[in-house]
Amino acid sequence: MPSDSDDPEPDAPSDPDAVDDTPTIACERCGRAWDLDYELDEMAVGNLAVEQFALDHQRHTGHFPDGISTWQAECRNCPEEVQRLEESAARRWAETHARHTRHTVAVTHADGETTLVDGPA
């Protein structure tokens, strides 16, 4: 009967030359680092894994992980708003919202820069 020591470790890669390219993210305030396996495997968010983790981290802790700052698009007429890590994503949401509602949307970065997106006249 083989001993437990003969069994390979359950998480050991089958290919010793395999590269673990799972993204990781750290938070100095929490004193931790996380790999994003859950976001990739369970949530299946793909390329948005870092953004999803960062936004979830902020919702649960009140702060973003190290090196993360967002763009906020906030409607000035209704309670709609989004946070995005990419300026283009926040601006795209603002332009779409403004076009459909004719509301003015403020797009702001963590550094305080704000621009307004207006709907059609």
Buried (B, 14 or more C-beta within 10 A) or exposed (E): EEEEEEEEEEEEEEEEEEEEEEEEBEBEEEEEEBBBEBBBEEBEBEEBBBBBBBBEBBEEEEEBBEEBEBBBBBBEEEEBBBBBBEBEBBBBBBBEBBEEBEBBBBBBBEEEEEEEBBBEE
